[in-house]
Amino acid sequence: MTRQLARPVGITATGQCYPERRVTNDDLSKVMETSDEWIRSRTGIGSRHWVEKGVGASDLAVPALQMALDQRGMKPGELEAIIVATVTPDTMFPATACRVQDAIGAKNAFGFDLSAACSGFLYALTTGAALIASGAYSKVAVVGVDVMSSIMNMEDRATCVLFGDGAGAVILEPVPEGLGLIDFEHRVDGSGGCILHMPAGGSKKPASHATVEAKEHFIHQSGSEVFKFAVREMAEGSRAMLDRNGFLPSDLKLFVPHQANMRIMDAAAKRLELPSDRMVVNIDRYANTTAATIPTALHQAKEAGRMEKGDLVLLSAFGAGLTWGTVLLRWAY
Ligand SMILES: CC(C)(COP(=O)(O)OP(=O)(O)OC[C@H]1O[C@@H](n2cnc3c(N)ncnc32)[C@H](O)[C@@H]1OP(=O)(O)O)[C@@H](O)C(=O)NCCC(=O)NCCS
């Protein structure tokens, strides 16, 4: 079974924003017991960008969305909906989408945040596309943004070296038949929630002196468990998506995986028997920016002239939840 939209919807513009401050592996090795060699060989990460204190998700989301609007020649007032995928919202409420709407002047849009961690952008992409396919909307913005430096425990060297801050944005619109989203699949397995989570700060365990002292407002993860899950689902989900649509890996112009670890991405590409030049990589420069990895990678691939209208592109993500998802599309411009 494939999942098809009632009318074709595609990405018609992209944008991105990273904070200026670049932190290299060597910078980290001055403040914790780690090394460029360890981080590079275990993860493929060379550097990441982190915000200055006081900068929130909306501060990165707004310039990324503005870049996409400018690229499309669209005014903010034309947007009808803004979906922000994030696990590091400015505040628990109001939603970051509301701050983005106000700051960018999208006075005719409604908006909401979507929480699916590293799968968030793909969930938001298909949610936005479904709004358009319903016939009720025609101009929807989807932003993937995370300020992971705000929830990292700098004393947990196996985790804090992995993450970066950033935002990627896309505009979704109706597109001609044969372009845009072809098929998608999303899954959740809540039984694996405890291998990657933030233990406190929600209604179950509100913030208290005790939760702060126990460092429960940071990312907690079992790295090796996440690694095994990621390799399995990224490879199997991608292969199943191609099979059920009658495509071979060699039909793909680009494979855009979530950027969590170069070894996970390489393993997925190998199982897919995909030539390495078809994979889009930005983890080396930006690390894992959670919901922002895929939209920024798309923006960078388009800017570098790596895809044209009609090219077959496969997007694949996994993350906390556990969540995972795959989207197959034909690039629309
Ligand atoms: C976290 C991860 C890089 C660890 O790599 P690994 O090869 O499994 O390494 P291990 O956990 O076995 O640790 C090996 C050793 O390196 C040490 N180590 C951990 N972090 C280190 C660091 N930054 N620098 C130097 N040494 C480090 C460990 O303490 C351990 O030492 P020990 O053997 O003396 O106990 C890897 O498991 C991973 O990327 N998992 C996926 C995590 C992820 O992507 N999460 C987000 C998903 S969206």
The ligand as an ORCA input file, in Angstrom:
! r2SCAN-3c Opt
* xyz 0 1
  C      27.156      8.146     21.175
  C      28.023      7.355     20.199
  C      28.786      8.300     19.297
  C      29.009      6.537     21.003
  O      29.835      5.814     20.112
  P      30.307      4.344     20.501
  O      31.214      3.879     19.441
  O      29.050      3.550     20.763
  O      31.139      4.600     21.809
  P      30.889      4.001     23.275
  O      29.599      4.512     23.851
  O      31.060      2.525     23.156
  O      32.067      4.643     24.067
  C      33.357      4.210     23.838
  C      34.267      4.912     24.822
  O      34.419      6.282     24.419
  C      34.204      7.118     25.535
  N      33.641      8.374     25.090
  C      32.326      8.727     25.020
  N      32.249      9.967     24.553
  C      33.484     10.418     24.309
  C      34.016     11.620     23.820
  N      33.222     12.649     23.436
  N      35.350     11.720     23.697
  C      36.156     10.714     24.041
  N      35.727      9.547     24.536
  C      34.389      9.406     24.652
  C      33.256      6.340     26.439
  O      33.366      6.795     27.743
  C      33.757      4.933     26.258
  O      34.870      4.759     27.076
  P      35.055      3.383     27.904
  O      35.153      2.311     26.843
  O      36.334      3.612     28.641
  O      33.847      3.265     28.747
  C      27.152      6.403     19.332
  O      26.624      5.371     20.126
  C      26.014      7.105     18.651
  O      26.212      7.985     17.828
  N      24.759      6.705     18.955
  C      23.598      7.353     18.362
  C      23.241      8.571     19.158
  C      22.337      9.503     18.384
  O      22.486      9.667     17.203
  N      21.386     10.146     19.064
  C      20.480     11.044     18.457
  C      19.537     10.313     17.599
  S      18.427     11.344     16.756
*
